[in-house]
Amino acid sequence: MKPAAIFILTLGMMGAHSMPLQAARGAAGSDLQLEEVLAHTRRSVESFWQKISSVTCTETLTQQKIGKKGKVEFKHDSVSDYLLITHRKGSDLNLEESRLVKKNVDKSKERPLLTTNGFSTLLLVFHPRYRDSYRFYLDGDDLIDGKNLIRVRYEHIAGTPSTSALELRGRVYPLDMEGIAWIDPDTQAIRRVKAELKAPMDDLNLKAFYAVVDYQPQRFASSPEVFWLPSTAAIDIETARQHWRNVHRFADYKRFSVEERIISK
């Protein structure tokens, strides 16, 4: 199945750790300073990156081509074993993904569909490595699933390293993104994140991009900590003539260790 395009979006994963933010006196985030929120969140993201180097899970993917008036023209469903390995190379943060398809549910695989990869790390927006690449703003709070969550808006600063890119016809184009992250003030876990293009990319015929990821707590026998990992990720991309939608669902997370050995000859 040849993809229409490969979208590399760094949507993220982060863990909840034992450094609670100072409780607000009123609505969540109303009395918290932005820098305090960012300091705690950056420490959590950096700690998570260091502590959970590799996970596997079952991924269910629905790829759709949307026609006029929002009607689905065709779709392809599949189930895969998904593997994610994170590591550092010098000052760079690296991500490796692999998928082993276990089941193709329909017969649309001969049609061109959108392929979305790499969105497991959008929350690198909050990693100290990218502190100078984004502007952040406190934006009130929202009640989600019975919990008041701090809403933080972010926007990419043009000309600085971006955490997301579009790969098209063998070339990679950094994306100028903005969005919102919903942060638990008690655990620092990012519960939901939204991202979209700041403006259309007319030179690439990219009219709009939208993504939203929800996170659920995961526990592993190898660690007493709770890690918040993606449960769903929905991505929409529109050009002047086409509209694509991918929905990823993740379940049955398992954590494992990867050992590197250098053998001299």
C-alpha positions in Angstrom: 0.0 0.0 0.0 1.7 3.2 -1.1 1.0 6.1 1.2 -0.2 9.4 -0.2 2.2 11.1 2.2 4.1 10.3 5.4 3.4 12.7 8.2 5.9 12.6 11.0 4.2 14.2 14.0 5.9 14.2 17.4 2.9 13.8 19.6 3.9 12.7 23.0 4.2 10.5 26.0 5.0 11.5 29.5 5.0 10.0 32.9 3.5 11.2 36.2 6.1 11.6 38.9 6.1 12.6 42.6 6.7 16.3 42.3 3.2 17.8 42.6 2.6 21.4 41.6 1.6 23.8 44.4 -2.1 23.6 44.8 -4.0 26.6 43.4 -6.4 28.4 45.7 -9.1 28.7 43.1 -9.6 27.1 39.7 -6.7 25.0 38.6 -3.9 27.1 37.3 -5.5 30.5 38.3 -2.8 31.3 40.9 0.0 29.4 39.3 2.7 31.2 37.4 3.5 30.0 33.9 7.1 29.5 34.6 6.3 27.2 37.6 4.0 25.1 35.5 6.6 24.9 32.7 9.5 24.1 35.1 7.6 21.1 36.6 6.3 19.9 33.3 9.8 20.1 31.7 11.3 18.1 34.5 8.6 15.4 34.1 9.1 15.1 30.3 12.8 14.9 30.7 12.6 12.3 33.5 10.1 10.3 31.4 12.4 10.3 28.4 15.2 8.9 30.6 13.2 6.3 32.4 11.0 4.6 29.8 13.3 3.7 26.8 11.1 1.1 25.1 7.5 0.0 25.1 5.3 -2.3 23.0 1.5 -2.4 22.6 -1.3 -3.4 20.3 -2.3 -0.6 17.8 -5.6 -0.5 16.0 -5.5 1.9 13.1 -8.3 3.2 11.0 -7.2 5.1 7.8 -9.9 7.1 6.0 -10.3 9.2 2.9 -13.0 11.8 3.4 -15.1 13.1 0.5 -17.4 16.0 0.1 -19.7 16.9 3.0 -17.6 14.7 5.3 -18.6 11.4 3.8 -16.1 8.6 4.1 -15.2 7.4 0.6 -13.1 4.4 1.7 -11.2 3.2 4.7 -8.7 0.6 5.8 -8.6 -1.0 9.2 -5.5 -2.9 10.6 -4.2 -4.3 13.9 -0.4 -4.2 14.6 2.2 -5.0 17.2 3.7 -1.6 17.8 7.2 -1.0 19.2 8.7 2.3 20.3 12.3 2.8 21.4 13.6 6.2 22.6 17.3 7.0 23.0 19.7 10.0 23.0 22.5 10.5 20.6 24.6 13.4 21.9 22.2 16.3 22.5 19.6 14.9 20.1 16.5 12.9 21.1 15.8 10.0 18.8 12.8 7.8 18.3 12.5 4.5 16.5 9.2 2.9 15.7 8.2 -0.4 14.1 4.9 -2.1 13.3 4.2 -5.7 12.5 0.7 -5.9 11.0 -1.3 -8.8 12.5 -4.6 -8.3 10.7 -6.0 -6.3 7.8 -9.7 -6.0 8.3 -10.8 -4.8 4.8 -9.6 -4.9 1.2 -8.8 -1.2 0.7 -5.0 -1.8 1.0 -4.5 -1.3 -2.7 -5.6 2.3 -2.4 -3.3 5.2 -1.5 -3.8 6.2 2.1 -2.1 8.6 4.6 0.6 7.2 6.8 1.1 8.9 10.2 4.2 8.1 12.3 6.2 9.5 15.2 3.4 11.3 16.9 4.3 9.4 20.2 6.6 12.3 21.1 4.8 15.6 20.5 5.2 16.4 24.2 8.9 17.1 23.4 7.4 20.5 22.9 7.8 20.7 26.8 11.3 19.1 26.9 14.1 21.5 28.0 15.8 20.7 24.6 13.1 22.7 22.9 12.5 25.5 25.4 13.6 28.2 22.9 11.5 26.8 20.1 8.0 27.6 21.5 6.1 30.3 23.3 3.7 29.2 26.1 0.7 30.9 27.6 -1.5 30.0 30.6 -5.1 29.7 29.2 -7.4 29.0 32.2 -8.6 25.5 33.0 -11.1 22.9 31.9 -13.0 20.2 33.8 -12.2 16.9 32.0 -13.3 13.5 33.4 -14.1 15.2 36.8 -10.7 16.8 37.1 -9.7 20.5 36.8 -6.8 20.6 34.3 -4.5 23.5 33.6 -4.7 24.6 29.9 -1.4 25.7 28.4 -1.3 27.1 24.9 1.9 26.8 22.9 3.1 28.0 19.5 6.2 27.3 17.5 8.6 30.2 16.9 9.4 30.4 13.2 13.0 29.6 12.3 13.7 27.5 15.3 13.9 23.6 15.5 10.4 22.1 15.3 9.3 18.8 16.9 7.1 17.9 13.9 7.5 17.6 10.2 5.9 16.5 6.9 7.8 14.0 4.7 6.6 14.3 1.1 8.2 12.9 -2.0 11.5 12.1 -0.1 11.9 15.6 1.4 11.2 16.6 5.0 9.5 19.9 5.8 9.4 21.3 9.4 5.9 22.3 10.5 5.0 25.6 12.2 2.5 24.3 14.9 0.4 25.6 17.7 -1.9 23.9 20.2 -3.1 23.3 23.7 -1.9 20.8 26.4 -4.1 19.9 29.4 -2.0 19.3 32.5 -3.0 17.8 35.8 -1.8 20.2 38.5 -1.3 17.4 41.1 0.6 14.8 39.1 2.0 16.9 36.2 0.7 14.3 33.7 -0.4 15.7 30.4 -3.8 14.3 29.9 -4.6 15.6 26.4 -2.8 17.5 23.7 -4.0 19.3 20.6 -1.9 20.5 17.7 -2.6 22.3 14.4 -0.9 24.3 11.7 -0.5 28.0 12.5 -1.2 28.8 8.8 -1.8 26.9 5.5 1.4 25.8 3.7 0.3 26.8 0.2 3.7 25.8 -1.4 3.0 22.2 -0.3 -0.8 22.4 -1.0 -1.3 21.7 2.7 -4.5 23.4 3.7 -5.0 22.2 7.3 -3.7 19.8 9.9 -5.3 18.9 13.1 -4.4 16.3 15.8 -5.6 15.4 19.3 -4.2 12.8 21.6 -5.6 11.5 24.8 -3.6 9.7 27.5 -4.3 7.0 30.1 -2.3 5.9 33.1 -0.2 2.7 32.7 1.5 0.7 35.4 4.3 -1.8 34.9 5.6 -4.5 37.2 9.2 -3.2 36.7 8.4 0.2 38.2 6.3 1.7 41.0 5.6 4.8 38.9 2.5 5.6 36.8 3.2 6.5 33.2 0.7 8.3 31.1 0.8 6.9 27.6 -1.4 7.6 24.5 -4.7 5.8 24.4 -6.0 7.4 21.2 -4.6 9.7 18.5 -6.7 11.3 15.8 -5.1 13.1 12.9 -6.8 15.1 10.1 -4.9 16.5 7.1 -6.5 18.5 4.3 -5.2 19.6 0.9 -7.1 21.7 -1.7 -8.7 18.5 -3.1 -8.2 15.7 -0.5 -9.1 15.1 3.2 -7.5 12.3 5.1 -8.2 11.0 8.7 -6.3 8.5 10.7 -7.3 7.2 14.2 -4.8 5.2 16.2 -5.9 3.3 19.3 -3.4 1.8 21.7 -3.9 -1.0 24.3 -2.0 -3.7 26.3 1.2 -1.7 26.9 4.3 -3.6 28.0 7.6 -2.3 29.0 11.0 -3.9 28.3 14.6 -3.1 28.4 17.0 -2.9 25.5 20.7 -3.5 26.1 23.4 -2.3 23.8 26.7 -4.1 23.6 29.9 -3.2 21.8 31.9 -6.2 20.8 35.5 -5.5 19.8 37.2 -7.8 17.2 
